[in-house]
């Protein structure tokens, strides 16, 4: 199980390197699925893209060998591509008005731990309201 993460990272790196050498939009329509003994398996979004990838078989195998993958054949399967991880959305800053409401709510709380959490959250506001604490 511990070898799974490094293997996945190596597969991802090989995928990026092989797709980079593909012409045009082909690299956006295919993904490396696995490397098996003697065989590289790709996923393509459609039969048309799979056919275009098969036309590049000689170049892909040559590139794969130079990158250390000992493959003599390519298999292309038509399937939806896994989603590409997106960058996390930028968080919106806490407004001064929200901070003021959090402070007001904290004053009414009897539990000191919860009150401190509300005040800590209020302290994250972008521009503090004067006299709000």
N, C-alpha and C positions, 0 to 999 in steps of 0.2 A: 504494500500500500504506500510506503514511503517513497518508492521509486515512481509512483504515478505522476506526481507534480512535475518532476524534472522531465519526464517523458512527454508530458503534455506541452511543456514550454518548448522543448526541442521540436515537437511536431508543429507548433504554432510558428516558430522561427522558420522552419523549412517551408511551411505554407506561404509565409510572406515572401521569402526569397524566390520561390518558384513562380508565384503569381506575378511578381514584379517583372519577370522576363517575358510574360505573355503579351501578345499584341493587343492594342486597343482596349475595349471594354471587357474582353474575355476574362481578365483577372478579377473583375468585379462580380462575375457570374459563376465562378467556380471556387471551391475550397478543397484543400487537401483533407481527406477524411482519415486516412491511416497509411502507414508504411508497413507492409507485410514482407516476409521473406521473398525477395525477387519481384515484388509487385508494389506499385503505388496506387492507392485508391483515391479518386477525386469524386466530389459531388458537383453536379451542374444543375442550374435552375430549370433547364429545359433540354429537350432532345437536340434542338438546334445548337445550343451552347456545348453540349456533350460532343456533338460531331465536330465542331470547331476545335475543341480541345484535343480530340483524337488526331486531328491533322497536325497538331504540334507535338505529337508523341516523341519523335526522335530528339527534338530540342529539349523537351522536358526531361527525358531519360539522361541525356548528356549532362544537363545542368544538375540533376539529382546526383549523378555519380561524382561530379566535381564537389558537391556539397556533402558527400559521405554516405549517401543512401545507395546501397547496392541493389538497384532495381533493373529488371530486364523487360518489364511489361507495365502497362497502365490499364487500370480498370476505371471506367467512368460510370457513375450511377446518377440517375436523374432523381433529385429530391430537393425539397426546400432547403435553402442554406440556413445554418444556425444563425441566430441574430448576432450582430456585431455589438459587443459591449459599448454602451454609450458613456460618455463622461458624465459624472454626477452633476446634476443641475446646481447652479449657483444658488445658494440660500439667500433669501431676502433678509435684509437687516431688520432688526426689531425697531419699530418706530418709537419716538419719544412718547407719543400718546399711549401706545401699548405698555410702555414701561411705567407710565404714570398709573394706569389701571392696575397693573400688577402690584405696584406699591400700595395702592388703596386696598386691594384685595388682601394683601399680606397683613395689613393693620387689623383686619377683622378676623384673622385666623388665630385660634388658641394654641394649636400645635406648633411649637418652636421650630421643629425640623421643616415642616411644610412652609412656614413663614420664611425661613432662611432660603429655601429653594426658590420661592417667589421673588425674594429680594435679589438673589443671585441672578435669576433670569432677567429681572428688570435692569440690572447693571450692564447687560449686554446691548442696551439700546445704542444707536448710532450717535445721537447727540442728546445728552441728558437734559431733562427739563429742569430749569433752575428751581431750586428749593423743593424738588420732588422727593428727596429722601427725608 
